[in-house]
Amino acid sequence: MYNFFAKLQNFLESSTDHSTSDHTIAEYILRNLSAIPSMTIYQLASACHLSPATVSRFCRKFENITFKELKEQASEFIDFNRNEIQSRSLPSSLEAVRTYFEELTSSLDETEALLNEQALQDAVELITKAEKLSFFGVTFSNVIARNAQIKFMRLGKYTASYGNHENQLIEAESLQPDDTAIVISFSGDTRFIVKLTKVLKKKKIPIIALTGNSAGHLAQMADVILRTSTEKLEAFKSPLIEEINLQVLINTLYMMYSASLGKK
């Protein structure tokens, strides 16, 4: 579902001209998402002050699909987001926040306990040797990947990170054995991560896995595994605890690699 949002966002980010038809359509869809499944192509075209043919061209650029298929994807995305909060009987806001801090603190202690010195050293060695460092992840893990790209770029590494699935797969295909992939996924078992890691292994790209699942597909495919706590808040789909622990692992790698540079 994230790929639907990521592709629309790409249309907005790829052009500095906000008056283009692609930008106009993508922005309208994101602003009026709930209305899209019930709209005709003529209604969307009229709302954007464009022609139906222009909307059809947008759909082909989006994923080589029809307008009907675009509406179906929008509907699936809406349904997915409706279930963001799993429980309708959540505690009061302040009580929930206090519980969150308690569980987050506990999870960070667990993540610290899971840090493996040899794995960290192996990861730093791969990062040091890498001609290019590529970060991969979807949904919230993609935010962490983009953050990591900037962090390591500032340490002098040639880095890359992309938003949607297609560009990440293209990046994986373009890597060489002297590059390194850092793949971020709490579960390590999503369909895209399975597909991505198969591409990386076929290309013989070293993989550093940041995951909460030591038995997951990502961990099984990785050369180095850095584990986080398995704790999460069951009432929410958004990884309110998992994302912090994954970010901590990136920060740990950043600090360890920075220290290795200081020794040179």
C-alpha positions in Angstrom: 0.0 0.0 0.0 2.9 2.4 0.7 4.0 2.2 -2.9 0.7 3.9 -4.0 1.6 6.9 -1.8 5.3 6.8 -2.7 4.6 7.0 -6.4 2.2 10.0 -6.0 4.8 11.7 -3.8 7.5 11.1 -6.5 5.4 13.1 -9.0 5.4 16.0 -6.5 9.1 15.7 -5.7 10.4 15.2 -9.2 9.4 18.6 -10.6 10.0 22.1 -9.5 7.2 23.2 -11.8 4.0 22.7 -9.8 1.8 23.6 -12.8 2.6 20.4 -14.7 -0.3 18.1 -15.3 1.4 15.2 -13.5 2.0 17.4 -10.4 -1.6 18.7 -10.5 -3.2 15.3 -10.7 -1.0 13.7 -8.0 -1.6 16.6 -5.6 -5.4 16.5 -6.3 -5.5 12.7 -5.6 -3.5 13.1 -2.3 -5.7 16.1 -1.2 -9.0 14.3 -2.1 -8.1 10.7 -1.6 -11.5 9.6 -0.1 -13.3 11.0 -3.2 -11.2 9.3 -5.9 -12.8 5.8 -5.8 -16.2 7.2 -6.7 -15.0 9.7 -9.4 -15.1 9.2 -13.1 -12.2 10.0 -15.3 -14.1 13.0 -16.6 -14.8 14.3 -13.1 -11.1 14.1 -12.1 -10.1 15.7 -15.4 -12.5 18.6 -14.8 -11.5 19.1 -11.2 -7.9 19.4 -12.4 -8.8 21.5 -15.4 -7.3 18.9 -17.7 -8.5 16.5 -20.4 -9.4 12.8 -19.8 -6.6 11.9 -22.1 -4.1 13.7 -19.9 -5.4 11.7 -16.9 -5.0 8.5 -18.9 -1.4 9.4 -19.7 -0.8 10.0 -16.0 -2.1 6.5 -15.1 0.2 5.0 -17.7 3.2 6.9 -16.2 2.0 5.9 -12.7 2.2 2.2 -13.2 1.0 1.5 -16.8 -2.6 1.0 -15.5 -6.1 2.2 -16.4 -8.0 4.9 -14.5 -10.2 2.1 -13.1 -7.1 0.3 -11.7 -5.9 3.6 -10.2 -9.2 4.0 -8.4 -8.9 0.4 -7.1 -5.5 1.1 -5.7 -6.8 4.3 -4.1 -9.6 2.4 -2.5 -7.2 -0.3 -1.2 -5.0 2.4 0.3 -8.0 4.0 2.0 -9.1 0.7 3.5 -5.6 0.0 4.7 -5.4 3.3 6.5 -8.8 2.9 8.1 -7.3 0.2 10.2 -4.4 2.3 11.5 -5.7 2.1 15.0 -6.4 -1.5 15.9 -8.3 -0.9 19.2 -11.4 1.3 19.6 -11.1 1.1 23.4 -7.8 2.9 23.8 -6.9 4.3 27.2 -7.0 8.1 27.8 -4.4 10.1 25.9 -2.1 10.8 28.9 -2.3 7.2 30.1 -1.4 6.0 26.6 1.5 8.3 26.4 2.9 7.2 29.8 2.5 3.6 28.7 4.3 4.4 25.5 7.3 5.9 27.3 7.5 2.9 29.6 7.4 0.4 26.8 9.8 2.4 24.7 12.4 2.6 27.5 12.1 -1.1 28.1 12.5 -1.8 24.3 15.6 0.4 24.1 17.2 -1.5 27.0 16.5 -4.7 25.1 18.0 -3.3 21.9 21.1 -2.3 23.8 21.4 -5.8 25.3 21.1 -7.3 21.8 24.0 -5.3 20.4 26.7 -7.7 19.3 30.2 -6.3 19.2 31.4 -8.6 16.5 28.4 -7.9 14.3 28.9 -4.2 14.7 32.6 -4.5 13.8 31.7 -6.6 10.7 29.1 -4.0 9.7 31.6 -1.2 10.0 34.2 -3.1 8.0 31.6 -3.6 5.2 30.7 0.1 5.3 34.4 1.1 5.2 35.1 -1.1 2.2 32.0 -0.1 0.3 32.4 2.0 -2.8 28.7 2.8 -2.5 26.4 2.4 0.4 22.7 1.9 -0.5 19.9 2.0 2.1 16.6 0.2 1.5 13.3 0.1 3.4 9.6 0.7 2.8 7.0 2.8 4.7 8.5 4.0 8.0 11.7 2.1 7.3 12.2 4.2 4.2 12.2 7.3 6.3 15.0 5.8 8.4 16.8 4.8 5.2 16.6 8.3 3.8 17.9 9.7 7.1 20.7 7.3 7.1 21.7 8.2 3.5 22.2 11.8 4.6 24.1 10.8 7.8 26.6 8.6 6.0 26.9 11.0 3.1 28.2 13.6 5.6 30.9 11.2 6.6 32.2 11.0 3.1 30.4 7.9 1.8 28.8 7.7 -1.6 25.2 6.9 -0.6 21.8 6.2 -2.2 18.2 5.7 -1.1 15.0 5.7 -3.0 11.3 6.0 -2.2 9.2 3.7 -4.3 9.7 0.0 -4.9 10.6 0.2 -8.6 13.5 2.6 -8.0 14.8 0.5 -5.1 14.8 -2.6 -7.3 16.6 -0.6 -10.1 19.1 0.5 -7.5 19.7 -3.0 -6.3 20.2 -4.2 -9.9 22.8 -1.5 -10.5 25.0 -2.3 -7.4 28.3 -4.0 -7.8 30.0 -6.6 -5.4 32.2 -3.8 -3.9 29.1 -1.9 -2.8 27.1 -2.6 0.3 23.3 -2.7 1.0 21.8 -1.8 4.3 18.3 -3.2 4.4 15.9 -1.9 7.2 12.8 -4.0 8.0 11.4 -4.8 11.4 9.6 -7.9 10.2 12.1 -8.8 7.5 9.3 -10.8 5.8 7.3 -8.4 3.7 6.9 -9.4 0.0 9.0 -6.5 -1.3 11.9 -7.2 1.1 11.9 -10.8 0.0 12.0 -9.7 -3.6 14.7 -7.1 -2.9 17.0 -9.4 -1.0 16.8 -12.0 -3.8 18.0 -9.4 -6.2 20.8 -8.4 -3.9 22.0 -12.0 -3.3 21.9 -12.7 -7.1 24.2 -9.7 -7.6 26.4 -10.9 -4.7 25.9 -7.6 -2.8 26.9 -7.7 0.9 23.8 -7.1 3.0 23.6 -5.6 6.5 20.2 -6.3 8.0 18.5 -4.1 10.6 15.6 -6.1 11.8 13.5 -7.2 14.8 13.1 -10.7 13.4 16.2 -12.9 13.6 14.3 -15.8 11.9 12.9 -13.6 9.1 13.8 -13.8 5.4 16.0 -10.7 5.6 18.0 -12.1 8.5 18.5 -15.4 6.6 19.8 -13.6 3.5 22.0 -11.1 5.4 25.8 -11.2 5.8 25.5 -9.2 9.1 22.5 -8.9 11.3 21.8 -6.1 13.8 18.7 -6.9 15.9 16.3 -4.6 17.7 13.8 -5.3 20.4 10.7 -7.1 19.3 8.4 -4.9 21.4 5.6 -2.9 19.7 2.3 -1.2 20.6 -0.4 -3.6 19.4 -3.0 -0.9 19.3 -1.3 0.9 16.4 -0.2 -0.2 12.9 2.4 2.6 12.9 5.6 1.4 14.5 5.8 3.8 17.3 8.3 1.7 19.1 9.9 -0.2 16.3 10.9 2.9 14.3 12.8 4.4 17.3 14.8 1.2 17.8 15.6 0.9 14.1 16.8 4.5 14.1 18.9 3.7 17.2 20.7 1.0 15.2 21.4 3.5 12.4 22.8 6.0 14.9 24.9 3.2 16.5 26.4 2.4 13.1 27.0 6.1 12.4 28.8 6.5 15.7 30.9 3.3 15.3 31.8 4.3 11.7 32.7 7.8 12.8 35.0 6.4 15.5 36.7 4.2 13.0 37.4 7.3 10.8 39.0 9.0 13.8 41.5 6.1 14.2 42.8 6.6 10.7 
